[in-house]
Amino acid sequence: MSIRSDPYQESQRIIDEGKAQRLTLRLLGGLAIRIHSPSAEHRSLARPYPDLDFVLGEKRSDRAESLLTQLGYEPDKTFNLLNGDHRLLFYDAGSNRQVDIFLGQFRMCHALPVRERMILEAMTLPLAELLLTKLQIVQMNKKDVQDICALLLDHPLGDTDDETINLLRIVELCGDDWGLWRTVTLSLDKVWDTSRTFDMEEGAKQTICGRADELRQALEAAPKSLRWKLRARVGERVPWYDLPEEVKRA
């Protein structure tokens, strides 16, 4: 079956074929958030989804490369050779689409363990992880803020994963990693400020900012691990994040 132009249908095709080959793939990024968040179609939040991002539940770059090649994609051989222990890139020149696959965990500015919770959703990562993959971005752009706003607008914070942003999961990860905690809190401030400039109803802005405030307060109040406390003493004198390579299309 050929590559589909519709990104949702193509994501489903990749996930289904992976499942047939006993590979657990889950979608992340803007399209995954759009699947859960109708507000992503709001005039101030709508954006295109040219690329597809996945997490593979195991560090098997050989099987991932075999799968995507079978499905019609061309691997970025240089990038994959240098980064194949944690990330792979593939391209489809016909649709000008890039497919990004993270192996075993999500790792960009910060590393997020996701493998044990991938079974909670059939197609995407859980909402808490989807939100964290955006909040962990140090150099956030407008589309990242738009995605976060869509998630916060459509989903309450709670202690479950059923169309709810699992607050317990977020504070657990941030309470053990000062660097992740610091980036997430800074990102929430950016979301609060930027969302106020969007052409949205005042009630929608209040919902977004209110949930951002709720999450930030929970992060401040949550217990912190010894590792967190030791790293907090160093603070921002030492970089606490990575800046991943900006990949150009093949």
Residue pairs with C-beta under 8 A, 6 or more apart in sequence:
1 13
2 72
3 10
3 71
3 72
3 73
3 92
3 94
3 95
3 97
4 10
4 13
5 95
7 31
7 49
7 50
7 52
7 97
8 31
8 35
10 52
10 97
11 27
11 31
11 52
11 54
11 123
12 123
13 71
14 25
14 52
14 54
14 67
14 68
14 71
14 99
15 25
15 26
15 27
15 54
15 123
17 67
17 70
17 71
18 24
18 25
18 56
18 67
19 25
21 63
21 67
23 56
23 57
23 58
23 60
23 63
23 64
23 67
24 56
24 57
24 58
24 118
24 119
25 54
25 55
25 56
25 57
25 101
26 32
26 54
26 55
26 57
26 114
26 118
26 121
26 123
26 124
26 125
27 35
27 52
27 53
27 54
27 123
27 124
27 125
28 53
28 54
28 55
28 106
28 124
28 125
28 129
28 130
28 133
29 49
29 51
29 52
29 53
29 100
29 133
29 147
30 40
30 47
30 49
30 143
30 147
31 49
31 52
31 53
32 53
32 123
32 124
32 125
32 130
33 40
33 130
33 134
33 147
33 150
33 151
34 40
34 41
34 49
34 150
35 123
35 124
36 124
36 127
36 130
36 151
36 154
36 155
36 163
37 150
37 151
37 153
37 154
37 155
38 154
39 45
39 149
39 150
39 153
39 154
39 204
40 46
40 47
40 146
40 147
40 150
42 150
42 153
42 200
42 204
43 199
44 146
44 198
44 199
44 200
45 146
45 147
45 149
45 150
45 153
45 198
45 200
46 146
47 143
47 146
50 96
50 97
50 98
51 97
51 98
51 99
51 100
52 97
52 98
52 99
52 100
53 99
53 100
53 101
53 102
54 99
54 100
54 101
54 102
55 101
55 102
55 103
55 105
55 106
55 114
55 115
55 118
55 125
56 64
56 101
56 102
56 103
56 104
57 104
57 115
57 118
58 103
58 104
58 115
59 85
59 86
59 103
59 104
60 103
61 80
61 84
61 85
61 88
61 103
64 88
64 101
64 103
65 75
65 80
65 88
68 75
68 88
68 90
68 99
68 101
69 75
69 90
72 92
73 90
73 91
73 92
73 99
74 90
74 91
74 92
74 93
74 250
75 88
75 89
75 90
76 88
76 89
76 90
76 91
76 247
76 250
79 88
79 89
79 247
80 88
80 89
83 245
84 103
85 103
86 102
86 103
86 104
86 105
86 107
87 100
87 101
87 102
87 103
87 107
88 100
88 101
88 103
89 98
89 99
89 100
89 101
89 247
90 98
90 99
90 101
91 97
91 98
91 99
91 249
91 250
92 99
93 250
96 249
98 247
98 249
104 115
105 111
105 112
105 113
105 114
105 115
106 112
106 114
106 129
106 133
108 133
108 136
108 137
108 242
108 244
109 136
109 137
109 138
109 183
109 241
109 242
109 243
109 244
110 136
110 177
110 179
110 180
110 183
110 241
110 242
112 129
112 132
112 133
112 136
112 173
112 180
113 173
114 125
114 129
117 125
117 126
117 129
117 161
117 169
118 125
120 126
120 161
121 161
124 130
125 133
126 161
126 166
126 169
127 151
127 155
127 161
127 163
127 164
127 165
127 166
128 161
128 165
128 166
128 167
128 169
128 170
129 169
130 151
131 148
131 151
131 152
131 165
131 170
132 170
132 173
132 180
132 184
134 140
134 144
134 147
134 148
134 151
134 187
135 148
135 183
135 184
135 187
135 188
136 180
136 183
136 184
136 187
137 144
137 183
137 187
138 183
138 186
138 241
138 243
139 243
140 187
140 190
142 194
145 190
145 191
145 194
145 195
148 187
148 191
149 191
149 195
149 198
149 208
151 165
152 165
152 191
152 207
152 208
152 211
152 212
153 204
153 207
153 208
155 163
155 164
155 165
156 164
156 165
156 211
157 164
157 165
157 167
157 211
157 214
157 215
157 218
158 164
158 165
158 166
158 167
159 166
159 167
159 168
160 166
161 169
165 211
165 215
167 215
167 218
170 184
170 215
170 218
170 219
171 218
171 219
171 222
173 180
174 180
174 181
174 184
174 219
174 222
175 181
175 219
175 222
175 223
175 224
175 225
175 228
176 224
176 225
176 227
176 228
177 227
177 228
177 231
178 224
178 227
178 228
178 229
178 231
178 232
178 240
179 231
179 240
179 241
181 219
181 228
182 236
182 240
183 240
183 241
184 219
185 216
185 219
185 220
188 212
188 215
188 216
189 216
191 208
191 212
192 208
192 209
192 212
192 213
195 205
195 208
195 209
195 212
196 205
196 209
198 205
224 232
231 240
